[in-house]
Amino acid sequence: MTLAFIGIGNVGFALAHQLQQKGHAIVVATNDAQSETVQKALAHNVNFSLNSVQEAIDEADVVFLATPFQANEALLKGLSFTGKTLIDCTNPVGPGISHGLNSIISGSEKVQEWAPDAKVVKAFTIYGFENFANSHYPNYTLQPAMLIAGNDTSAKAQTAGLISDLGFEPVDMGGLDQALHLEHMTLLWVKRVRRDGHSPHFVWGYMQRDESH
């Protein structure tokens, strides 16, 4: 598939680089080709292409949003997604690593509000970029879980396929309102790692007991 990345910093690059290695075509969506993050990404993966934000969206099968959350409203308003899947990898983080929207509504629901013609799916937010760069945990037989939320079944199926490509087990948590709880999981991870100094190289697994026997 052709995947457009709006935002190519630590999270965006880790995802884009791994997905390019899996055979997907990566388009960096930017209106500033000379920005430091864009040039750094191109230096580390020469197979990325560049296009303006709207043109990158137009040519993509799926669009990733991996920007600082505070930039999203101004960025998304005026863009046209024409029903494409928009994977929201962003998190509203407030002072003291709090929820930036006071836990009243999820950031993903705001993204859906700002991009009403997109099919928004929350994914790739419950861990740091280190886990997106390398999802392999050789001491375990269980794949790391990637929890997702969204209102559109087909968009979640597209997202789940990309999650599997990256070595995670996709776990559908329901509608987009569930994104609020995934954002709280992100805060849990961030506080444990960025604030308290725990190793970033940990993930969660999903286990379900079969009670049919």
C-alpha positions as CSV (number, residue, x, y, z in Angstrom):
1,M,0.0,0.0,0.0
2,T,0.9,3.6,-0.3
3,L,1.1,5.2,3.2
4,A,1.2,9.0,3.8
5,F,2.8,10.3,7.0
6,I,1.8,13.6,8.3
7,G,4.6,14.0,10.9
8,I,7.9,12.2,10.5
9,G,9.5,12.7,13.9
10,N,10.4,9.9,16.3
11,V,7.1,8.1,16.2
12,G,6.3,8.8,12.5
13,F,9.8,7.7,11.3
14,A,9.9,4.5,13.4
15,L,6.5,3.4,11.9
16,A,7.3,4.6,8.4
17,H,10.7,3.0,8.3
18,Q,9.5,-0.4,9.5
19,L,6.5,-0.4,7.1
20,Q,8.7,0.6,4.2
21,Q,10.9,-2.5,5.1
22,K,7.7,-4.5,4.8
23,G,7.1,-3.4,1.2
24,H,4.8,-0.4,1.6
25,A,5.5,2.8,-0.3
26,I,6.0,5.8,2.1
27,V,5.1,9.4,1.2
28,V,6.2,12.1,3.7
29,A,3.4,14.6,3.7
30,T,4.9,18.1,4.2
31,N,4.6,21.6,3.0
32,D,8.2,22.3,4.2
33,A,10.6,19.9,2.5
34,Q,13.5,21.6,4.1
35,S,12.4,21.1,7.7
36,E,14.9,19.4,10.1
37,T,12.7,16.4,10.7
38,V,12.0,15.8,7.1
39,Q,15.6,16.1,6.1
40,K,16.6,13.8,8.9
41,A,14.1,11.2,7.9
42,L,15.2,11.3,4.3
43,A,18.9,10.9,5.4
44,H,17.9,7.7,7.2
45,N,15.7,6.2,4.5
46,V,16.3,7.3,1.0
47,N,13.2,5.3,-0.2
48,F,10.8,7.8,1.2
49,S,9.2,10.2,-1.3
50,L,7.9,13.7,-0.6
51,N,4.7,15.5,-1.5
52,S,2.6,18.4,-0.3
53,V,0.2,17.4,2.5
54,Q,-2.9,17.3,0.4
55,E,-1.3,15.7,-2.6
56,A,0.2,13.0,-0.3
57,I,-3.2,12.3,1.1
58,D,-4.7,12.1,-2.3
59,E,-2.2,9.4,-3.5
60,A,-2.2,7.4,-0.3
61,D,-4.3,4.3,0.6
62,V,-3.9,5.1,4.3
63,V,-2.8,8.3,6.1
64,F,-0.9,8.4,9.4
65,L,-1.1,11.4,11.7
66,A,2.0,11.6,13.9
67,T,2.3,15.2,14.8
68,P,2.3,17.1,18.1
69,F,-1.4,17.1,19.1
70,Q,-1.5,20.8,19.5
71,A,-0.8,21.2,15.8
72,N,-3.7,19.0,14.7
73,E,-6.6,21.4,14.6
74,A,-4.9,24.0,12.4
75,L,-3.3,21.3,10.3
76,L,-6.4,19.2,9.6
77,K,-9.0,21.8,8.9
78,G,-9.1,22.4,5.2
79,L,-7.7,19.1,4.2
80,S,-9.8,16.5,2.3
81,F,-9.6,12.8,3.1
82,T,-12.5,11.6,1.0
83,G,-13.3,8.7,3.3
84,K,-9.7,7.4,3.7
85,T,-8.4,5.8,6.9
86,L,-6.6,8.3,9.1
87,I,-4.6,6.5,11.8
88,D,-4.3,8.9,14.7
89,C,-0.9,8.3,16.5
90,T,-1.1,11.5,18.5
91,N,-1.9,12.1,22.2
92,P,-3.1,15.3,24.0
93,V,-0.6,15.6,26.8
94,G,-1.0,18.5,29.3
95,P,1.0,19.9,32.2
96,G,2.6,17.3,34.5
97,I,1.9,14.5,31.9
98,S,-1.8,14.9,32.4
99,H,-4.5,14.4,29.8
100,G,-4.5,17.5,27.7
101,L,-8.3,17.6,27.2
102,N,-9.0,17.0,30.9
103,S,-10.3,13.5,30.2
104,I,-13.5,15.0,28.9
105,I,-13.1,13.7,25.3
106,S,-10.4,11.9,23.5
107,G,-7.9,13.5,21.2
108,S,-9.0,11.1,18.5
109,E,-12.6,12.3,18.7
110,K,-11.3,15.8,18.2
111,V,-9.3,14.7,15.2
112,Q,-12.5,13.2,13.8
113,E,-14.2,16.5,14.4
114,W,-11.5,18.4,12.6
115,A,-11.3,15.8,9.7
116,P,-15.0,14.8,9.3
117,D,-14.5,13.1,6.0
118,A,-11.8,10.8,7.3
119,K,-12.3,7.4,9.0
120,V,-10.2,7.9,12.2
121,V,-8.7,5.0,14.0
122,K,-6.6,5.4,17.2
123,A,-3.5,3.2,17.0
124,F,0.2,3.2,17.8
125,T,-0.1,5.4,20.9
126,I,0.2,3.1,24.0
127,Y,4.0,2.8,23.7
128,G,6.9,5.0,22.8
129,F,8.7,5.1,19.5
130,E,11.3,2.5,20.7
131,N,8.6,-0.2,20.5
132,F,7.6,0.8,17.0
133,A,11.2,0.7,15.8
134,N,11.5,-2.9,17.2
135,S,8.5,-5.0,18.2
136,H,10.5,-8.2,18.6
137,Y,10.6,-9.8,22.1
138,P,12.5,-13.1,21.5
139,N,12.1,-14.4,25.1
140,Y,8.3,-14.6,24.6
141,T,6.0,-16.5,22.3
142,L,3.3,-13.9,22.6
143,Q,3.1,-11.0,20.2
144,P,2.9,-7.6,21.8
145,A,-0.6,-6.2,21.7
146,M,-1.6,-3.1,19.9
147,L,-4.9,-1.8,21.0
148,I,-7.0,0.2,18.6
149,A,-10.3,2.1,18.6
150,G,-12.5,3.5,15.8
151,N,-16.0,3.7,14.5
152,D,-15.5,2.2,11.0
153,T,-15.0,-1.5,10.6
154,S,-13.2,-1.4,7.3
155,A,-10.8,1.3,8.5
156,K,-10.0,-0.8,11.6
157,A,-9.4,-3.8,9.3
158,Q,-6.9,-1.8,7.2
159,T,-5.2,-0.6,10.4
160,A,-5.1,-4.2,11.8
161,G,-3.3,-5.4,8.7
162,L,-0.6,-2.8,9.1
163,I,-0.3,-3.6,12.8
164,S,0.3,-7.3,11.9
165,D,2.9,-6.3,9.4
166,L,4.8,-4.6,12.2
167,G,4.7,-7.7,14.5
168,F,1.9,-6.7,16.9
169,E,-1.3,-8.4,17.6
170,P,-4.2,-6.0,16.8
171,V,-6.8,-5.9,19.5
172,D,-10.0,-4.0,18.7
173,M,-11.3,-2.1,21.8
174,G,-14.5,-0.8,20.2
175,G,-15.6,2.7,19.1
176,L,-13.6,5.9,18.9
177,D,-14.8,6.9,22.4
178,Q,-12.5,4.1,23.7
179,A,-9.6,6.2,22.5
180,L,-9.8,8.2,25.7
181,H,-8.8,5.1,27.7
182,L,-6.0,4.3,25.2
183,E,-4.6,7.8,25.8
184,H,-4.6,7.1,29.5
185,M,-2.6,4.0,28.8
186,T,-0.2,6.2,26.9
187,L,0.1,8.5,30.0
188,L,0.8,5.4,32.1
189,W,3.6,4.3,29.8
190,V,5.1,7.8,29.5
191,K,5.1,8.4,33.2
192,R,6.7,5.1,33.9
193,V,9.4,5.5,31.3
194,R,10.0,9.2,30.6
195,R,9.3,10.4,34.1
196,D,10.4,7.5,36.3
197,G,13.2,6.1,34.3
198,H,11.9,2.6,33.5
199,S,13.3,0.9,30.4
200,P,11.2,1.8,27.4
201,H,11.5,-1.8,26.0
202,F,8.4,-3.2,27.5
203,V,4.9,-3.9,26.1
204,W,1.6,-5.5,27.0
205,G,0.3,-8.8,25.8
206,Y,-3.3,-9.9,25.2
207,M,-4.5,-13.2,26.5
208,Q,-8.0,-14.6,26.3
209,R,-9.1,-17.9,28.0
210,D,-11.0,-20.3,25.8
211,E,-13.9,-21.5,27.9
212,S,-15.7,-23.4,25.1
213,H,-14.2,-26.8,26.3
